Amino acid sequence: GAVVSQHPSRVICKSGTSVKIECRSLDFQATTMFWYRQFPKQSLMLMATSNEGSKATYEQGVEKDKFLINHASLTLSTLTVTSAHPEDSSFYICSATGPGQGETQYFGPGTRLLVL
Amino acid sequence: AQKVTQAQTEISVVEKEDVTLDCVYETRDTTYYLFWYKQPPSGELVFLIRRNSFDEQNEISGRYSWNFQKSTSSFNFTITASQVVDSAVYFCAPPADRGSTLGRLYFGRGTQLTVWP
């Protein structure tokens, strides 16, 4: 149990375009989802926390207009990187938790974004 | 303030050796959960263990064991008879303080474990 999927697994886009990444909990209700960013050989940096039906809470320094997060259902959260630039290239990972998961975050497989 | 210290940035061992990954954390909470995750080269984080701060008993799961010492804020992880497939980055993750969103975790830089055949 506790499976989280993420789509797409990798995406290449041109500078200036927007990219949407989906995170789905497949077998549990994800009342809370987290979005992280990870640079090569670095730790995970929490970008934002989203609770189902509420606005996301962004970490300090993360531009909310740049990284749009929607968590409209108990199984789906989306991260949209708007007007992507090469510096947005990174590994984006989502995680999810909810009732019955004991605060354990279950992670998706991640999305590698390359902006040309 | 730093929330977690994994002093070993990189560890290399030869297959079948035992290896211990250290974790020292900071928290203002009196009750909390602690977690260990594994990140293999594929990138996906794999949940290994959740430990409640109430429970200081050591835990063993197959070749994995954990030693939790609340008095010293340490939560060390030992792999017995390591295997090449254990090669990964391992993260110890304490929680954010209760004043913030429930379930937020802090990830340090992790420990890169390489197991050579």
Interface residues (C-beta under 8 A of the other chain):
Chain A: A2 T32 F34 Y36 Q42 S43 L44 L46 T49 N51 T57 F91 I93 S95 T97 G102 E103 T104 Q105 Y106 F107 G108 P109 G110 R112
Chain B: Y33 F35 Y37 S42 G43 E44 L45 V46 F47 R50 F91 P95 T101 L102 G103 R104 L105 F107 G108 R109 G110
